[in-house]
């Protein structure tokens, strides 16, 4: 269980110990959900491909996560970078493994990555659409 001690602007640094799925990693024992991205669930081929890619790229590697103060299903939310790949969510979107979740990328931080990769071919959950 995560206490309320990590706020927006907090930087979490450490080694990736686990890949939960295409958009969630564990740094030490802290789960971090990538902000602004959605990946297919693990019961799909595309979801397993995203998870397996992250395992190859990140297990045991150091990352830096800038947390935004939000939580999603007991996971902290933020933008994470890895030394060799840069922003992890951007890498996943640009390479077609995951899609940009507009609702959680309201400022368009990943819009250029989405444009570069073209339309996401996976399942875009309804919660990613901006609701007015």
JOBEL-V194380 format. One record per run of one state. SS is the DSSP state (@ for helix, = for strand, . for the rest). FROM is the first residue (numbers start at 1). LEN is the number of residues. If there is no record, write none. Layout:
SS;FROM;LEN + SS;FROM;LEN
This chain:
.;1;10 + =;11;11 + .;22;2 + =;24;4 + .;28;2 + =;30;5 + .;35;2 + =;37;2 + .;39;6 + @;45;14 + =;59;1 + .;60;2 + =;62;11 + .;73;2 + =;75;8 + .;83;3 + =;86;2 + @;88;7 + .;95;4 + =;99;2 + .;101;1 + @;102;3 + .;105;6 + @;111;7 + .;118;8 + @;126;3 + .;129;4
